[in-house]
Amino acid sequence: MVEKVLIGLVVLGFASFLAGYVWNGVTAHKRRLGHQEAAGVGREGRWRFRGRAMGLSWSDQIEFGELKRGVRDGSWRHSVRLQQFLLVTVGGVLSILALTLLIGWLTRPVGLLVAVGLVLYVLVQLGRGFGRA
């Protein structure tokens, strides 16, 4: 019974994690890259861009403070970007923690003790990071 619940949580978390990326891929639109972004693309090679450089609008980083403000003031309900990041973040954390507990459950008793300790540690650290943001 416990295995089925944990497998369901892993699948649900992974599905929501992927749904955020797919949602972004469907809704992303191209925008003109800034000078620093375009210059960073060819930094390794010896060639340069001429003309317009285009890229997707997905920003690959977000701060806990931005997520915290969005959740507290309710702006996540109107911001597609925050909804996508929350879906990816919550899904990723849920799937990783559920998978850790599943592995611990299957290798009990020592594995379960280690898994529960690891999950509690991660949750405390995430709570501290979210609280400080």
C-alpha positions as CSV (number, residue, x, y, z in Angstrom):
1,M,0.0,0.0,0.0
2,V,2.8,2.5,0.9
3,E,4.7,1.6,-2.2
4,K,1.7,2.4,-4.4
5,V,1.2,5.8,-2.7
6,L,4.9,6.7,-3.0
7,I,5.0,5.6,-6.7
8,G,1.9,7.7,-7.3
9,L,3.6,10.7,-5.7
10,V,6.7,10.2,-7.8
11,V,4.7,10.0,-11.0
12,L,2.6,13.0,-10.0
13,G,5.6,15.1,-9.2
14,F,7.5,14.1,-12.4
15,A,4.3,14.8,-14.5
16,S,3.9,18.2,-13.0
17,F,7.7,18.9,-13.4
18,L,7.5,18.0,-17.1
19,A,4.1,19.8,-17.5
20,G,5.8,23.1,-16.5
21,Y,8.4,22.7,-19.2
22,V,6.0,21.6,-21.9
23,W,3.7,24.5,-20.9
24,N,6.6,26.9,-21.3
25,G,7.6,25.4,-24.6
26,V,4.1,25.9,-26.0
27,T,3.7,29.4,-24.7
28,A,7.2,30.7,-25.2
29,H,7.7,33.3,-27.8
30,K,10.8,34.5,-29.5
31,R,12.3,37.8,-28.4
32,R,15.3,39.8,-29.5
33,L,18.4,39.0,-27.4
34,G,20.2,41.8,-25.7
35,H,23.8,42.7,-26.6
36,Q,25.3,40.9,-23.6
37,E,23.2,37.8,-24.3
38,A,24.1,37.7,-28.0
39,A,27.8,38.3,-27.2
40,G,27.8,35.4,-24.7
41,V,26.6,32.9,-27.2
42,G,29.7,33.1,-29.4
43,R,32.2,33.7,-26.6
44,E,33.9,30.3,-27.0
45,G,34.4,30.5,-30.7
46,R,36.1,33.1,-33.0
47,W,33.0,34.1,-34.9
48,R,30.5,37.0,-34.3
49,F,26.9,37.7,-34.8
50,R,25.6,40.1,-37.4
51,G,22.0,41.1,-37.5
52,R,19.3,40.2,-35.1
53,A,19.8,37.3,-32.6
54,M,16.6,35.6,-31.5
55,G,16.0,33.5,-28.5
56,L,13.1,32.1,-26.4
57,S,11.6,34.1,-23.6
58,W,12.1,31.4,-20.9
59,S,14.3,32.7,-18.1
60,D,16.3,29.8,-16.6
61,Q,16.5,31.3,-13.1
62,I,14.3,32.6,-10.4
63,E,14.9,33.7,-6.9
64,F,13.2,32.3,-3.8
65,G,12.3,36.0,-3.0
66,E,10.3,36.3,-6.2
67,L,8.5,33.1,-5.6
68,K,7.8,34.1,-2.0
69,R,6.4,37.5,-3.0
70,G,4.3,35.9,-5.7
71,V,2.8,33.3,-3.3
72,R,2.2,35.8,-0.5
73,D,0.5,38.6,-2.5
74,G,-1.3,36.2,-4.8
75,S,0.3,37.5,-8.0
76,W,1.1,33.9,-9.0
77,R,-2.5,33.5,-10.0
78,H,-2.1,36.1,-12.8
79,S,1.6,35.5,-13.7
80,V,2.1,32.7,-16.2
81,R,5.9,32.7,-15.5
82,L,5.4,32.2,-11.8
83,Q,2.8,29.5,-12.4
84,Q,5.3,27.7,-14.6
85,F,8.1,28.0,-12.1
86,L,5.9,26.9,-9.2
87,L,4.8,23.8,-11.2
88,V,8.3,22.9,-12.1
89,T,9.6,23.5,-8.6
90,V,6.9,21.8,-6.6
91,G,6.9,18.9,-9.1
92,G,10.6,18.4,-8.9
93,V,10.8,18.6,-5.1
94,L,7.8,16.2,-4.7
95,S,9.2,13.6,-7.1
96,I,12.7,13.7,-5.7
97,L,11.5,13.4,-2.1
98,A,8.9,10.7,-2.9
99,L,11.6,8.8,-4.8
100,T,13.9,9.0,-1.8
101,L,11.2,7.8,0.6
102,L,10.3,5.0,-1.8
103,I,13.9,3.8,-2.0
104,G,14.2,4.0,1.8
105,W,10.9,2.1,2.2
106,L,12.2,-0.7,-0.1
107,T,15.5,-0.9,1.8
108,R,14.1,-0.7,5.3
109,P,14.9,-0.5,8.2
110,V,18.2,1.4,7.8
111,G,17.4,2.8,4.4
112,L,14.1,4.2,5.7
113,L,15.8,5.9,8.6
114,V,18.4,7.5,6.2
115,A,15.6,8.5,3.7
116,V,13.4,10.1,6.4
117,G,16.4,12.0,7.8
118,L,17.4,13.2,4.3
119,V,13.9,14.3,3.5
120,L,13.5,16.1,6.8
121,Y,16.9,17.8,6.2
122,V,15.9,19.0,2.7
123,L,12.5,20.2,3.9
124,V,14.2,22.2,6.7
125,Q,16.7,23.7,4.4
126,L,14.1,24.6,1.8
127,G,12.0,26.2,4.6
128,R,14.9,28.2,5.8
129,G,15.8,29.4,2.3
130,F,12.2,30.3,1.6
131,G,11.9,32.1,5.0
132,R,15.0,34.1,4.5
133,A,14.1,35.2,1.0
